[in-house]
């Protein structure tokens, strides 16, 4: 995982899906960004190059409603139907997460 590649992917995906880059910050080993529609409706991306970790969350009015993250070396999903659950999964690509998030937002009439 390369932070420069992830940063470029975020920019390309934001442009492709007409999302705003709401926030971006990085260190030598980490990157955190928010892309979306407003401070109330966004996708948060956290990458840690040292830990080889890419965590993504769909946030609506301050609550994670869907997510994929890595804990204890393994990826798990927080499904839209019940975001407090941890369902084992593999890592998914950033663009695939954005597509699924947009589908969720469409399903609940927010997109």
C-alpha positions, 0 to 999 in steps of 0.5 A: 500500500502506497499513500501517494497512490491512495491519495491519487485514487481518492482525487480520481474517485472524487472527480469521477463520482462528483464528490467533494474532497472535504478533508485531507491530512497525512503524515509519513505513514498515515492518510485520512480523508473525507469525500462526500457531499457535506460534513453530515454525509461523507466517506472517511478513508484512513490508510496506514502504510506501516500497518498495511491498513485501509479503513473506510466508513460511510458516515451519515450525521455523525454515525457510521452506517457502513464500513470496512476496516482492519482489526487484529490483522484481519478485515471485517465489514460493518454491514449497513443493516447492522453497523455494530456487527463485525463480519469477516471479509477481505480488503476491498478496493476504494472505488468498490467501497465508494460504489457500494456506499453510493448504492446505500445512499440511493437506497435510503434516498440520500443520493 
